[in-house]
Amino acid sequence: MQDKPDGSFFDAVEPLRGALRLHCYRMLGSSHDGDDMVQETMLRAWRARESLDDPGLLRPWLYRIATNVCLDELKSRPRRMLVSDTCPPMDPLAPFAPAIDEPIWLEPVPDTWLGSARDPSPAARYTLKESVALAFVAALQLLPPAQRATLLLRDVVGLSAEETASALGLSVGAANSALFRARTAVEQRLGGRDVASIAASTQPVDEALLARYVRAFEDSNIEALVALLHADVKTTMPPAPMWLDGRAANEAFFRKMFSAPKWPPGGLRVLRIGANAQSAFAFYHSPLRGEPVRLHAIDVIDVRHGVIVGIHHFMMQAVFPLFGLPAELPATPK
């Protein structure tokens, strides 16, 4: 594909940048690194542009490059996971564990990325929103890289078996075998449910529940919060290597937190945002009422059948700028 003076190469590849960025996020589990991987993809594509003889094959060609950029990156880095995949649940009354700031935690992705990633394929098994659900992305990170890439190229990107095999340097038989093993592992991880059954895009948003959730935190009302939780609710708090398993553990932890002097009623402000096509919030906190409240965490929650089954409380400074949020809000009046 010869580049022309009018910049036709960049005109052709730019509409796919957003979708490629999400592909890199799914491969690596890191939104923070998405732009870097896409930049490397575009650089490699530019250098190899003359090897693309058929412009009609631009899309699978770019995904091949992006996938191999991510596979190269995965050779030198640990996998990203949810805290609950790395250690036993915590004692809710134990001191808060020191943060682990190494790049090992799964990160959330802002919903604004979805708006720039319109790359439909009739062959894709999952919708765009299903493919970024936290439970699905977390399941992907547990797969070997080649299986992860095969599942994404076939079921999310919608490439053919032949295109996927070519992208990964495999035979069609080997690619199909990897796809079968990957699908089986993901379904087992999701407890037999398919991705559509857990994705936010398939479930109406319970606005009343979300309003009660916000009010419970802003009022430090433990009874109101516990009433919203499923018996088996899990709460993760990266980068702290700690998580809570079950309603009783969550109640004990948040009761202790709400009673602490640094969590006075009114010291918390919560803004509605979008992350991973799920209900999400920005938590702003100040230990002293009357002082500006600073961005403390991105909260992504899983809701099923009218109760909260998962809370992912991301206290990871590196991802905050991706959401375009102010670092602080004006103080709440005393």
VOBA-373621 format. One record per residue: x, y, z of N, C-alpha, C, O, CB in turn. Coordinates in steps of 0.02 Angstrom, whole numbers, plus 50000, padded with zeros to 5 digits. Atoms other than C-alpha are relative to their C-alpha. Glycine has a CB too. Layout:
<pts>
XYZXYZXYZXYZXYZ ...
</pts>
This chain:
<pts>
500434994050000500005000050000500455006250000500695008350053499515000150062 499554994350007501005014749936499695006250032499105007750022500165001349927 500244993849971500855030750036499985005449946500435005749904500455002350059 500074994750050500265045649933500105006750033500045007350094499314999649966 499894993449970500625064149956499415002550041499505006650087500155004949947 500584997549963498845066750018499914996650068499414997750102499374999249959 500055003249935499185055950169499474994750003499174993650056499875005050053 500555004850001497965042350115500114994250048499634991350072499914997449929 499885005349953498825029450224499725001850069499374997850099500754998550005 500254997949935498445039250382499255001149999498914999750049500355006550022 500734999350006496695043350320499664993250006499114992750034499815003449934 500305006649999496385024750301500044996750069499574993450090500344995649949 499915003649936497075018850469499705003750059499535000650109500744998950012 500224996149942496495033050582499314997950026499224997750087499985007349983 500655002049974494655027350591500024993650043499554992450081499524999049944 499955006249961495255010850666500405000950064500454996250103500324994749957 499574999049941496345018650801499634998450065499914995050108500265007350001 500375001149938494995018350936499874992650013499954990350069499355003749999 500125007149992494555000150905500644996250015500644991650055499674997149937 499365003149986496384995250903500225001350072500524997050104500535002549951 499824998449931496645004151069499624995550048499914993050097499845007450015 500385004649957495244993851148500264992849993500274989150042499265000349982 499725006750009495984978051072500634999250042500724994050074500174998849925 499395000249959497644982051156499824999850074500154996350113500455006049985 500235000349930496714985151320499794993050019499984990550072499425004950011 500225006749984495894968151312500594995250003500614990750045499494997649948 499425004450001497544959751270500425000850063500664995850091500435001449939 499544998649946498524968151410499665001150068499995000650120500405006049984 500344998549937497194972151541500185006850028500065008150086500154994850050 499754993549977497924989751551499755005549954499965005849896500765000050004 500204994150039497045005451491500575005049996500645008749947499385003350031 499454995249997498575015451543500494999149942500795003949918500374999450067 499525001550053499625006751410499684999849930500034998849881500334993550014 500345000650064498315007051272500275004649946500405002449890499285001450009 499764995250050498925022751186500714998249977500874998949918499995007050028 499315001850018500745016951191500004994349950500384994449902500404998150062 500015005850045500315000451108499725001949931499954999349880499584994450030 500274997950065499275008950973500525004149963500585003549902499355004150010 499484996150034500685021150937500524995349969500744996449913500355004750050 499525004850027501875006350916499694996349940500044994849891500214995050054 500345003350056500574997850805500035004449937500185002049883499274998450018 500004995550057500445013150693500705000849971500795001449910499715006850020 499314999350023502335014750684500204993849959500494994549905500485000950059 499845006150036502534996550632499614999649934499884997549883499854993850043 500415000150061501114998250507500295004749948500325003049889499275002050016 499704995250046501915013650429500644997149968500744997849908500175006650037 499385002850026503575004850411499884994249952500274993149905500444997650057 500145005850041502754989650333499455001349948499194996549919499804994250043 500584998450041501454998850228500054997349929499544995749898499905007449997 499935002350068502174993250062499864992549993499794990049938500705001549974 500155007150003501854975050110499264998549994499064992849982500274996650062 500725000950006499974977850106499805001149928499725006849906499615004850048 500154999550072499534974049926499275001549987499115004749937500194993649965 500724999250010497644974049946499725004550054499665002450112499644993150000 500294995549949496894989350035499384997250033499214999350089499835006649968 500585003049971495344978850065500154995650060499714993850099499644995949949 499785004149943496364968550191500315004350055500655001650099500494994749976 499694995549951496884983850292499814998150072500244997950115499805007349986 500235001249932495824979450444500334993850031500644994450084499234999150001 499655005749970496464961550474500765001050004501084998350049499854993749962 499294998750000498214967550431500205004250062500705002750094500215003749936 499864995949941498154980950567499914996150065500304996850111499565006250000 500105003949939497434969050696500564994950009500764993350065499324996449997 499435004649995498824956750655500595003750032500925001050077500204997349930 499444996249972500114970250692499885001750073500325000750114500115006549960 500164998249930499234976250851500054994050046500324994650101499305003150005 499975006149958499064958450917500724998050014500894996350070499634994349966 499305001949990500904954850890500395005150040500865003350076500344998949933 499714995049955501394971350971499854998150072500304998350115499725007049984 500195001949932500434965651125500324993550022500544992950080499234999450006 499675006349983501134947951120500735001250017501004998150063499934995049942 499304998349984502894955251115500045003250069500505001850108500305004749947 499994996549935502464966351264499884995150057500184995750110499465005450001 500175004849947501744951751363500584995450017500584992350070499414995849979 499425004249986503394942451351500425002950057500794999250089500434999349937 499554996849951504204954951469499635003250058499925007150095500415005349966 500384997049946502814959451591499554994850033499364990050001499585006049975 500475004549967501734950751721499295001249975499135006649950500025000950076 500704999150021499904947751682499645004550050499815004850109499654993249994 500424995749958498614960051750499404995950024499094992349985499775006449961 500555004049972497314952551865499605004150050499835009350074500264993650032 500374997549943495944956751988500354997750064500654992450066499264997749998 499695001849936496544956652168499744993250024500124989350052499865005450053 500305006249976495354942252204500284993849965500164988249988499255000149990 499675005650033496344931352082500714998950024501064994550000500005001249925 499295000349979497984933952175500114997950072500664995950089500325006649988 499895001349928497694931052361499344998250033498814999450004500315006250035 500625001649964496434924652490499655006450023499965011750025500154995550062 500354994149975495084936552555500305002350066500614998450103499264998650009 499704997049941495604948252694499554999250061498954998150056500145007349988 500374999049938495094949152875499745007150000500155011849998500454998550064 500264993150007493924964252868500205004750056500165010850048499264999849996 499804995749944494554970653036500775000950003501025004450047499754997050066 499274999350001496414969152992500195006949974499805010049939500324994549956 499764993650027497444984752955500024999849924500094994549894500705001850028 499994999550072497424990952777500704998149974501205000649998499825007249977 499365002550026498784982052677500345005449957500005009249922499894993649958 499644995350043500154992452593499874998649927499784992949907500764999750014 500145000750071499864995652409500584996549965501164997149985499885006949968 499505002750046500774985752276499935003949935499455003149898499914992149988 500064995450056501124998552141500304997349935500285000849884500335006450017 499775002950063501924986852014499414999049953498844998449975500374993450013 500555000650048500914984951853499734992949995499854989449946500235002249931 500275006749999500004968951901499244999950005498934994650001500304996150058 500724999949990498214974851926499635001749936499845005949897499825005150055 500454998350055496834974851797499765007250010499615009350066499404995149997 500214993049996496334992851756499325000949967499144997149922500525004649967 500634998450034494645000351710500135004149937500685006949929499525003850047 499944996150061494345008551543499415004949996498855002950010500024995449937 500554995250003493325024551518499534998649942499744996349889500265007249994 500495001350053491725023051418500115004549939499875002849885499305001150027 499864995850058492325037351306500404996249948500364997849888500385006350022 499635004050048493475024551226499544996049955499704994749897500484995250036 500475003850041491965014851166499725004249944499595001849889499444997250044 500284995650050491305029951075500455001149940500215002849886499845006650030 499524999150055492885030950969500214993449970500704993049934500615003850024 499795006750021492935012250933499464996649959499354990649967500184995850060 500525003050042491535009450808500324995949945500544998649894499535005449971 499675004450048492214994550715499594993649994499824988250012500744998450021 500455005849999490734982950684500224994549952500514995849899499305002249982 499875005750043490954965650612499424995150010499294993050066500694996650016 500555004749993489484954150576500224993250028499814989550055499664999049933 499755006549977490604939350620500184999950074500314994650102500604998149959 499814999749930490974945350797499484996550044498884997250032500095007350023 500445003649955490254934650935499735004550055499175003450079500364994050030 500194995649945490184948551065499915007149975500245009249927500524999950055 500074992950015489564966451057500585003850030500965001250071499325002650026 499474995849974490734980751093499965000550076500474999950110499965007049968 500074999249927490034983251269500134993550037500444993550090499305002650017 499865006549968490074964751311500754998750004500994995750052499654994449961 499295001750004491894963951260500445004050047501035002550054500245001049930 499614996249951492444976751391499744999150071499995002350117500015007349982 500235001349932491444970251540500584997550042500974993450020499424994750000 499435001649958492654968751685500084992550010500644989950009499945003450068 499965007249988492234950451717500304996549940500694991849947499324997150015 499735003050061492634946251536500735001649991501144997249976499605002349938 499304998050007494254956151529500434996550052500994994550038500075007650005 499635003549948494794948351694500104992749981500634989949992499635000450067 499945007050022494434930951624500524999349945500894994449944499324997449975 499505000250053495494934951471500714999750027501134996250000499925006149954 499324999549974497004938851577500254993450029500854992550037500045005450054 499805006549973497004921151648500184995149944500444989749958499444997150042 499835004350056497214913751473500735000849979501005006349987499545001449941 499354999150032498914910251395499945005249944499415005549912500294993349973 500054994650050499324924751276499744997749932499345001249902500665003249992 500215002250066499074914551116499254998450000498905000049951500404993949978 500715001349996497354908551173499605006550006499085007349974499844995450060 500324993449992496894926151227499935003549932499415006149914500405004450049 500004996750065497374932851056499524996649952499175000049914500715000149970 500445003750045496444919150964499275001550014498885002849968500124992550005 500694998649982494834921951060499805007149980499265008249954499894999050075 500164993150017494914940751036499945001149925499475004349902500535004750029 500024999050072495294940050851499384996849969499094999549922500634997249967 500595003550028493894927550817499355002950028498915004749989500044992650015 500654998749969492524932150942499855007450011499265009350016499954996550064 500104992849989492784950950968500125003949935499705008149916500465002650055 499844996450062493624957150809499614997149942499425000849896500754999749985 500395003150053492714944550699500414997849941500134997249886499485004649978 499605002650055494174938550593499824992749986499554989250030500755000750015 500125006950018494014922050502500534995550031501044997950056499994999149924 499515004849974494914906250557500665000749962501195000349991499734992849995 499394999350040496134908550413500375006450016500995006250022499824999849926 499684993649984496474926850453500324999750069500875002350079499495005749998 499735000549932496724922850638500634995650000501134997450031499484997150048 499425004450003497904908450600500605003649969501165002949993499844993649961 499464996350033498914919450483500295005350046500905006250048499755003349935 499774994749955499014933550611500464997350054500925000750075499415003650031 499635002949944499714921850743500534995049978500874992150020499534996750048 499505004750024500814911150632499844992850018500294988950032500675001850027 500225006749983499784895550668499654996749941499465000149893499535000250060 500445003450047498924882250565499285001450019499145003250076500154992449998 500704998949984497044883950552499774995250054499384997050098499574999249936 500185004949949496874868050654500235002050069499865001350118500284993249982 499744997849936497984874750792499635006050027499505006550087500755001649994 500374994049979497054891350795499304998050025499075000750075499945005049942 500675002349978495364882450807500044996450067499604997250109499694995449947 499915003449937496024871550947500105005050057499825004250111500594995149997 499884994849950496654886851042499355003750016499235005550074500545004949977 500634996649990494964895251017499534995950044499214998550089499665001649933 500445004449959494024880251088500225000050073499805000550117500014992849972 499755000049931495144879651242499875006650034499705006850093500754998350001 500114993449971494984898351268499275001150017499115003550072500245005549952 500724999349986493084898351254499804995950061499424998250104499584998049939 500175004449943492974883751376500245003150066499875003050115500314993149991 499724997149939494104892351503499615006250021499495007150081500745001749990 500374993949983493154908751494499314998250027499085001250076499935004649939 500665002049976491464900151514500044997150070499604998350112499694995049952 499915002849933492114890651665500125005650051499865005550106500584995050002 499864994349956492784906751739499375003950017499285006350073500535004649967 500614996149991491094915151716499444995750029498864997850030499785003049934 500495004249968490204900751801499474997249953498904996349973499675003850054 500465002850047489404893951644499585005249963499225003549916499554995250034 500384994750034488644910651595500405002549940501025002749943499845005950048 499634997050055489074918151427500085007550015499775010150061499654998949932 499844993049986489714935851415499395004549996499335009250034500535002549951 500604995850007488044942951359499595000350064499275005350077499574997449944 500405000249939487254937651523500295004150057499955005550106499924992950023 499694996049947488494947751627500135007149979500285011450021500644996850022 499824993350025488764962951517499465005150016498865003650014500134999849926 500474994749981487974979351568499535001749942498975004049954500385006250022 500404998150058487334981951391499354996049995498884998149961500404999149936 500605004250005486054967951414499535001150059499004997950061500204992849996 500394999249940485374974151580499805007350009500225011750002500384997550061 500204993149987484334989651618500345002750062500444999150111499235000450007 499674996849943485175001851735499495001450054498975004550041500365006549978 500444998849942484365002251907500205006650032500625006850077500044994050052 499814993449977484445020851937499855001050074500225004450109499655005449959 500184999249929483575019752106500534996750044500734999550095499314997150014 499485003549961484845007052169500645004150000500975004750052500124993049971 499384996250004486295017652108499975006350044500465008150076500155001949927 500084994149958485605033052194500054998350074500345002150113499325003449986 499955002249931485435023352357500724998350018500944999550074499544994050013 499295001749989487225017052339500415006350014500805006550061500284996249938 499634993749991487905034652320499815003250066500255005450104499855004849942 500224996849939486855041352463500284996350062500464999550111499235000250003 499735003849943487435027252579500725001950015500905002650073499954992549986 499304998149989489255031952552500055007350023500435008850069500404999049936 499964993049982488975050652561499775001250072500005005950105499605004249952 500264999349932488015048452724500354995550051500194995550110499264998750001 499675005049957489185034852793499484995750036499524994550096500455003550053 500575003849973487605024452817500114992649986499964990349931499325002549970 499835007050011488145006352840499384995749988499404991249947500394997450059 500605004150008486384999352856499725000849929499514995949898499465002050052 500254998850068485865007452691500444996549949500194993949899499975007549986 499545003350047487415000752604499914992450001499854989349948500735001850018 500055007349994487254982952670499354997549968499334992049940500034997850074 500645002050028485444982352613500034999149924499604995849895499465005050016 499935000450073486044983852432500434994249977500484992949918500295006449974 499495004850017487314969752439499734992849997499334990850039500565000350049 500135007250004487144951752382500384996350054500904998750077500194997249929 499675003849947487614938452510500714998249981501144997650025499604993750016 499345002150023489124933652403500395005749968500855004549929499944994349952 499674994350031489674951252356500754999850013500984997950067499705006550026 499274999549993491534953652325500215007149986499965010349940500364995149951 499734993250008492474970052344500764999749994501104996950037499795004550060 499274999650009494224973052276500215007350006499825011949994500214997149931 499754993349986495314988152316500725001049975501155002950014499975001550074 499324999150024496844988852202500205007450003499785011849992500064997449928 499435004550000498254993252219500144996550066500674993550074500615003849980 499915003849938498034986352396499864992649985499354991149955499545002750057 500115007150013498214967252390499514997150049499684992950090500664996250003 500505002049952496604964552483499315000249968499175004549926500025004550063 500695000050025494794960152447499544996850052499764993050095499954996249933 500515002249952493194956452542499544995049967499324996049910499605006150027 500415005350028492184940752517499364999150041499394996750098500404993449998 500645000949967490344941052563499735006250035500115010750052500054994550049 500334994249970489084953052638500255001350071500365007150090499254999050001 499794999149931489644950052818500695003450004500795007950044500024993350038 499334996950000491464954352780499975007249977500315011550004500474996049955 500074993150023490944969852683499695004450054499905010150064499575000249937 500314996149947489824975452825500505001750054500535007550077499414996250030 499514998849947491214973552954500525005149977500705009550016500354993550020 499494995450025492464982752845499735007249995500045011850020500264997749931 500274993250010491354997452798499745003050064499765009150072499454999949947 500194997349935490664999152973500605003050035500575008550064499684994550045 499384997449971492445001153035500225006449963500425011249996500564994749996 499794994250039492845013352893499565006050014499825011550026499994998349925 500454994449990491295024052917500075003050070499915008950079499284997749988 499944997449932491655025853103500675003450013500775006450065499904994350050 499344996949991493445031853076499955007649995499555010149957500504997249947 500024992650001493785050453108500125002949931499855008249915500505002850047 499854997250065494465052852931499444998949949499515000949891500644997149974 500565001050045492795047452856499375003150031498884999550042499894992549986 500604997049971491565060052929499445000549949499595001249889500165007050028 500554998850048489835061452851500105006749965500245011849997499324999950037 499894993950039489975074152711500705000749975500845005449937499825005950041 499304999650024491825070852682500114996449935500674996149910500454997250052 499945003750062491455060852527499515002849948498945004349965499864992450011 500434998050056490775066552358500064994849946500614992249934500195007049973 500015005350050490275054452222499695002649935499155005549936499614993850026 500254997950065490075058152036499884993949956500274989149957500505004849965 500155005550046489265046651909500455000649938500505005949908499245000149979 499595000250061490435041451767499854993449964499404989749985500775000650017 500085006250036490565027251642500674996449994501174999549976499705001149931 499395004050006491855013251645499814992949981499364990050012500425000150065 500115006950021491894996451556499274998549984499024992949995500234995250054 500715000650017490094999451498499594997850060499074994550052499914995149943 500355001849938489564997151680499875006350041500165011650027500404994850040 500114994449954488915008351817500645001450038500954996950065499414998550049 499364998349969490395017751887499965007050030499535011050012500584999749949 500014993849963490795032352001500715002450014501174998450020499614999250066 499384997049976492195044252044499905001950072499445005750088500225006249956 500034998649929492485045052231500505005550018501105004850005500134993650043 499584994549977493145061552301499965000150076499424999350105499775006949969 499995000649927493685062152482500445005450031500955007350004500254993150021 499594995749958494325074152613499914997850072499344996950093499825007549990 500085002149930494695069052793499735005650045499525004350101500674997750027 500234994449960494195086452852499455003749962499565006149907500585004850017 500564996550031492505094052813500175007449992500455010550037499354999150042 499844993050014492665111152733500625000949958500765006449936500075003750063 499414999750044494245106952635499814997049932499334993249927500604996150031 500145002950066494295102852448500044992350003500454989550038500495002749947 500005007350003493895084652410500394997949938500295000649884499284997149998 499555002150054495185075652302499804993149974499544988950010500734999950024 500175006350032494945061452180500364994350034500984994350040500175000249925 499735005449958495195045552279499964993249965500414989149975499634999850066 500085006650030494545031052174499495000249943499065004549941499784994950053 500505001550051493605024952021499654993650022499974988450030500324999349928 500395005549974492215013452078499584997049943499175000449914499545002350059 500405003550051491505000551955499614994550036499904990450071500464997049943 500405004849963490054990152018499644995249953499454997149897499495003550045 500385005150036489224974151958499334999350034499294998050094500394993149999 500685000649974487334973551980499664994349964499694993749903499615006749991 500375005650029486284958051954499374998950040499384998050100500434993649997 500655001449969484444955451989499865004650060499605002450111499974992650023 500194995149950484284971352092500455000550060500285003950108499344998650022 499524999549944485784968852208500705000649971500834998949914499944993950047 499304999150020487634972852201500394993750015500404991350072500325006250035 499625006349991488714957452174500755001249998501144996850016499804995049946 499294998650003490384966052147500145007450004499795011449973500314997249937 499764993149996491274982252193500744999949986501124996550020499845003250071 499294999650017492934986352112500215007250011500065011749972500134997749925 499824993349976493695001252202500725001449979501194999850016499905000650078 499344999050029495165006552093500325006450027500135011950007499965000349923 499644994349971496315017852194500685000749966501205001049999500094999250078 499405000250041497585018652053500105006649965499755008249916499974994149949 499914993150024498245036052019500145000249924499935005049891500575003250037 499794999850070498935031551847499415000249951499475002949897500444994149984 500565000350047497205028551771499545006050005499125007149961499614993650012 500474994549991496325044051838500005004949941499455006849919500185003850063 500024995150055496885055851697499624997549938499375001649900500705001849980 500355002650058496115044251567499265001650001498935001749948500104992549995 500714998849993494385048251634499825007549993499235009349994499754997450066 500134992950009494585067151611499665003350059499285008050050499595000949941 500334997449940494035070551789500435005450034501055005150030499864994350050 499614995249962494545085651894500344996650059500074991950088499555005750025 499625003049944495855081552025499675001450067499754997550114500715002650000 500354998549938494805090052159499375003949986499305006849932500465004050048 500634996350003493105097552190499975005150057500325004350107499384995250004 500054995149946492625112752294499794996750066499464991550066499505005449982 500155002649934492445109852480499245000050011498885004449988500355004150053 500695000149977490775104752552499935004950058500365004950102499784992750021 500084995249945490125118552666499994996550068499714991050074499375004249992 499995002949933490425115252851499305000050031499224997750087500475003850045 
</pts>
